[in-house]
Amino acid sequence: MLEAKNRLGIIFFPAFDWAISPTHPEREERLLYTQDQLREEGLFDIDGITEHKPDIATHEDVERVHFCLPDVTSVATKSHLISAGGAIKAARLVMEREEEKAFALVRPPGHHAMKFVHGNRGFCNINVEAVMVEHIRAHYGHRRVAIVDTDCHHGDGTQDIYWHDPDTLFISLHQDGRTLYPGTGFPMDLGGPNALGRTINIPLPPHTSDEGFLHVIDHVVRPILDDFKPDLVVNSAGQDNHFTDPITNMNFSARGYALLNEKLNPDIAVLEGGYSIQGALPYVNLGICLAMAGLDSSGVREPDYDPERLRQPQKVTDYIKSLSDRMRELYFNPPRSSLRGDMADGFFVRHKDIFYDTDGISESQVESVMVCDNCPGVLKIESWSSVNPLSVGIEIPITACERCHGKGLQLWEEAQVKGSYRYMQLINRKDGYCRQFGF
């Protein structure tokens, strides 16, 4: 009888009651075929691989991460809370040592959900991984965390949430934003003034195959992780780089995904995108599960896998090698010139325009972070959109120094007196509470 080298917990949640539309790529069948495949392959007959049910994330879990307008109930259904709860269950299994590794096979996904949430963008309402990471920090103590996003689309929401956090390393491998939604995630996007170099974007050209992805893992991701020395590694495990995916242009295989996870060796994986419901997801998820359990995945093959047809062009190989050299240098020596914004009264200020493609919402923001050598800095975001008037969110980070803690409380008091905000929200991680007001 097979025995897993690493005890692996698998959490399933197909979200039967939530879909953008009955025929939309992001629907319940994404996980139902996978569930059938894993059972048919006898995965749960392997000693050390166990299926678990998800928890339900609370509003407090969401409010620890997001400024939701007008409130959590307005932007997150119960399905979203269970999806995030599935990730939280994965974290609990690992943090409490019930399992050595965990894979949350949940939907809806979350990595396009940003700090402020006005609606659904990129099929995402709340950021599942961020809710999980901040649950860990709230309940198990502060941790240095690396999130490696292998979804084909740039994880712009996760990047936005952790742009100013020096204790969270965010690495995104994705199809070049010049060729795919959301059109972001370029090499010089390296993080805010207090966390420069903690965001690493690796935009890969269309038709990148196993060779290119694994080269980046070996020559960029692993060296950076070895330097950062995270307490936890999370794989934001999107699977739409697969050669059969209907909305992307990459040539990654199920075996490639398994090898990537062998090399990456994540503690926790959380499903993101992946829309080849029959041709890819059952095989990719099987490969990832075997890799995380420390078992041989060399026999995982899709029915129409042809390595010669999928071989990446030489010009793609040359480009990826050159890009890899550049990205290592940008991590180890991030230039201050990459910062785009202005200084005002000790704050670094930048302006952002955000489009919610799913819900058709246009949002504008003014984001201000206190420049600080001792902590991530108190954060203030003024936001308004086509569905919500001017509102403000203020965050005091969990590791806030005395100066930033005091400034955050001052900004909160001033916001209440100002009287020009429709909604006001405070995330006070230092003291462990959140506040919301609407007028």
Solvent accessible surface area in square Angstrom, and as a share of the most:
residue,aa,sasa,rsa
1,M,194,0.87
2,L,112,0.56
3,E,116,0.52
4,A,12,0.09
5,K,159,0.67
6,N,38,0.19
7,R,97,0.35
8,L,0,0.00
9,G,0,0.00
10,I,0,0.00
11,I,0,0.00
12,F,9,0.04
13,F,27,0.11
14,P,11,0.07
15,A,0,0.00
16,F,129,0.54
17,D,118,0.61
18,W,35,0.12
19,A,45,0.35
20,I,60,0.30
21,S,42,0.27
22,P,121,0.76
23,T,117,0.68
24,H,34,0.15
25,P,40,0.25
26,E,0,0.00
27,R,62,0.22
28,E,48,0.21
29,E,59,0.26
30,R,0,0.00
31,L,0,0.00
32,L,49,0.24
33,Y,87,0.33
34,T,0,0.00
35,Q,35,0.16
36,D,80,0.41
37,Q,28,0.12
38,L,0,0.00
39,R,118,0.43
40,E,140,0.63
41,E,97,0.44
42,G,18,0.18
43,L,3,0.01
44,F,47,0.20
45,D,102,0.53
46,I,15,0.08
47,D,75,0.39
48,G,24,0.23
49,I,8,0.04
50,T,62,0.36
51,E,44,0.20
52,H,23,0.10
53,K,137,0.58
54,P,32,0.20
55,D,34,0.18
56,I,93,0.47
57,A,2,0.01
58,T,73,0.42
59,H,77,0.34
60,E,106,0.47
61,D,8,0.04
62,V,0,0.00
63,E,40,0.18
64,R,20,0.07
65,V,1,0.01
66,H,2,0.01
67,F,0,0.00
68,C,1,0.00
69,L,3,0.02
70,P,51,0.32
71,D,55,0.29
72,V,2,0.01
73,T,97,0.57
74,S,65,0.42
75,V,9,0.05
76,A,8,0.06
77,T,65,0.38
78,K,127,0.54
79,S,3,0.02
80,H,5,0.02
81,L,19,0.10
82,I,28,0.14
83,S,1,0.01
84,A,0,0.00
85,G,0,0.00
86,G,0,0.00
87,A,0,0.00
88,I,3,0.01
89,K,42,0.18
90,A,0,0.00
91,A,0,0.00
92,R,84,0.31
93,L,3,0.02
94,V,19,0.11
95,M,33,0.15
96,E,111,0.50
97,R,199,0.73
98,E,102,0.46
99,E,10,0.05
100,E,79,0.36
101,K,18,0.08
102,A,0,0.00
103,F,0,0.00
104,A,0,0.00
105,L,0,0.00
106,V,1,0.01
107,R,0,0.00
108,P,1,0.00
109,P,4,0.03
110,G,0,0.00
111,H,5,0.02
112,H,7,0.03
113,A,3,0.02
114,M,23,0.10
115,K,8,0.03
116,F,2,0.01
117,V,2,0.01
118,H,10,0.04
119,G,8,0.08
120,N,9,0.04
121,R,14,0.05
122,G,8,0.08
123,F,35,0.14
124,C,1,0.00
125,N,16,0.08
126,I,2,0.01
127,N,0,0.00
128,V,3,0.02
129,E,0,0.00
130,A,0,0.00
131,V,0,0.00
132,M,0,0.00
133,V,0,0.00
134,E,11,0.05
135,H,4,0.02
136,I,0,0.00
137,R,7,0.03
138,A,48,0.37
139,H,106,0.47
140,Y,53,0.20
141,G,34,0.33
142,H,71,0.32
143,R,64,0.23
144,R,75,0.27
145,V,0,0.00
146,A,0,0.00
147,I,0,0.00
148,V,0,0.00
149,D,0,0.00
150,T,2,0.01
151,D,1,0.01
152,C,0,0.00
153,H,16,0.07
154,H,2,0.01
155,G,0,0.00
156,D,5,0.02
157,G,0,0.00
158,T,1,0.01
159,Q,22,0.10
160,D,14,0.07
161,I,22,0.11
162,Y,8,0.03
163,W,23,0.08
164,H,16,0.07
165,D,21,0.11
166,P,35,0.22
167,D,29,0.15
168,T,0,0.00
169,L,0,0.00
170,F,1,0.00
171,I,0,0.00
172,S,0,0.00
173,L,0,0.00
174,H,0,0.00
175,Q,2,0.01
176,D,6,0.03
177,G,9,0.08
178,R,178,0.65
179,T,67,0.39
180,L,27,0.13
181,Y,73,0.28
182,P,27,0.17
183,G,34,0.33
184,T,52,0.30
185,G,0,0.00
186,F,67,0.28
187,P,16,0.10
188,M,60,0.27
189,D,15,0.08
190,L,1,0.01
191,G,2,0.02
192,G,0,0.00
193,P,11,0.07
194,N,23,0.12
195,A,4,0.03
196,L,29,0.14
197,G,1,0.01
198,R,59,0.21
199,T,1,0.00
200,I,0,0.00
201,N,0,0.00
202,I,0,0.00
203,P,3,0.02
204,L,0,0.00
205,P,23,0.14
206,P,34,0.21
207,H,95,0.42
208,T,0,0.00
209,S,9,0.06
210,D,28,0.14
211,E,87,0.39
212,G,1,0.01
213,F,1,0.00
214,L,24,0.12
215,H,37,0.17
216,V,0,0.00
217,I,0,0.00
218,D,60,0.31
219,H,81,0.36
220,V,0,0.00
221,V,0,0.00
222,R,65,0.24
223,P,41,0.26
224,I,0,0.00
225,L,3,0.01
226,D,83,0.43
227,D,71,0.37
228,F,4,0.01
229,K,144,0.61
230,P,31,0.19
231,D,83,0.43
232,L,10,0.05
233,V,16,0.09
234,V,0,0.00
235,N,1,0.00
236,S,1,0.01
237,A,1,0.01
238,G,0,0.00
239,Q,0,0.00
240,D,0,0.00
241,N,0,0.00
242,H,1,0.01
243,F,31,0.13
244,T,41,0.24
245,D,11,0.06
246,P,89,0.56
247,I,64,0.32
248,T,13,0.08
249,N,74,0.38
250,M,4,0.02
251,N,26,0.13
252,F,1,0.00
253,S,1,0.01
254,A,0,0.00
255,R,50,0.18
256,G,0,0.00
257,Y,3,0.01
258,A,0,0.00
259,L,45,0.22
260,L,1,0.00
261,N,3,0.01
262,E,81,0.36
263,K,71,0.30
264,L,1,0.00
265,N,87,0.45
266,P,1,0.00
267,D,37,0.19
268,I,0,0.00
269,A,0,0.00
270,V,0,0.00
271,L,1,0.01
272,E,0,0.00
273,G,2,0.02
274,G,0,0.00
275,Y,15,0.06
276,S,11,0.07
277,I,17,0.09
278,Q,118,0.52
279,G,26,0.25
280,A,0,0.00
281,L,0,0.00
282,P,6,0.04
283,Y,40,0.15
284,V,0,0.00
285,N,0,0.00
286,L,13,0.07
287,G,0,0.00
288,I,1,0.00
289,C,0,0.00
290,L,22,0.11
291,A,8,0.07
292,M,3,0.01
293,A,0,0.00
294,G,23,0.22
295,L,23,0.11
296,D,113,0.58
297,S,1,0.01
298,S,51,0.33
299,G,70,0.67
300,V,9,0.05
301,R,117,0.43
302,E,7,0.03
303,P,112,0.70
304,D,78,0.40
305,Y,56,0.21
306,D,60,0.31
307,P,71,0.44
308,E,116,0.52
309,R,143,0.52
310,L,10,0.05
311,R,147,0.53
312,Q,10,0.04
313,P,55,0.35
314,Q,122,0.54
315,K,158,0.67
316,V,10,0.06
317,T,11,0.07
318,D,75,0.39
319,Y,88,0.33
320,I,2,0.01
321,K,98,0.42
322,S,71,0.46
323,L,11,0.05
324,S,0,0.00
325,D,79,0.41
326,R,114,0.42
327,M,0,0.00
328,R,72,0.26
329,E,95,0.43
330,L,15,0.07
331,Y,12,0.04
332,F,95,0.40
333,N,91,0.47
334,P,38,0.24
335,P,41,0.26
336,R,142,0.52
337,S,96,0.62
338,S,10,0.06
339,L,34,0.17
340,R,152,0.56
341,G,38,0.37
342,D,95,0.49
343,M,114,0.51
344,A,51,0.39
345,D,144,0.74
346,G,36,0.34
347,F,18,0.07
348,F,19,0.08
349,V,23,0.13
350,R,41,0.15
351,H,135,0.60
352,K,32,0.13
353,D,124,0.64
354,I,14,0.07
355,F,113,0.47
356,Y,3,0.01
357,D,57,0.30
358,T,45,0.26
359,D,77,0.40
360,G,47,0.45
361,I,10,0.05
362,S,62,0.40
363,E,5,0.02
364,S,27,0.18
365,Q,3,0.01
366,V,29,0.17
367,E,4,0.02
368,S,16,0.10
369,V,0,0.00
370,M,11,0.05
371,V,47,0.27
372,C,10,0.06
373,D,144,0.75
374,N,120,0.61
375,C,9,0.06
376,P,15,0.09
377,G,3,0.03
378,V,0,0.00
379,L,15,0.08
380,K,47,0.20
381,I,1,0.00
382,E,33,0.15
383,S,0,0.00
384,W,104,0.36
385,S,20,0.13
386,S,80,0.52
387,V,86,0.49
388,N,14,0.07
389,P,72,0.45
390,L,58,0.29
391,S,0,0.00
392,V,1,0.01
393,G,0,0.00
394,I,0,0.00
395,E,26,0.11
396,I,0,0.00
397,P,14,0.09
398,I,49,0.25
399,T,51,0.30
400,A,3,0.02
401,C,27,0.16
402,E,157,0.70
403,R,128,0.47
404,C,0,0.00
405,H,42,0.19
406,G,36,0.35
407,K,52,0.22
408,G,0,0.00
409,L,57,0.28
410,Q,80,0.36
411,L,19,0.09
412,W,20,0.07
413,E,107,0.48
414,E,83,0.37
415,A,5,0.04
416,Q,72,0.32
417,V,129,0.74
418,K,121,0.51
419,G,66,0.63
420,S,57,0.37
421,Y,7,0.03
422,R,90,0.33
423,Y,33,0.13
424,M,2,0.01
425,Q,6,0.03
426,L,1,0.01
427,I,3,0.02
428,N,1,0.00
429,R,25,0.09
430,K,92,0.39
431,D,73,0.38
432,G,59,0.57
433,Y,72,0.27
434,C,37,0.22
435,R,109,0.40
436,Q,65,0.29
437,F,90,0.37
438,G,45,0.43
439,F,144,0.60
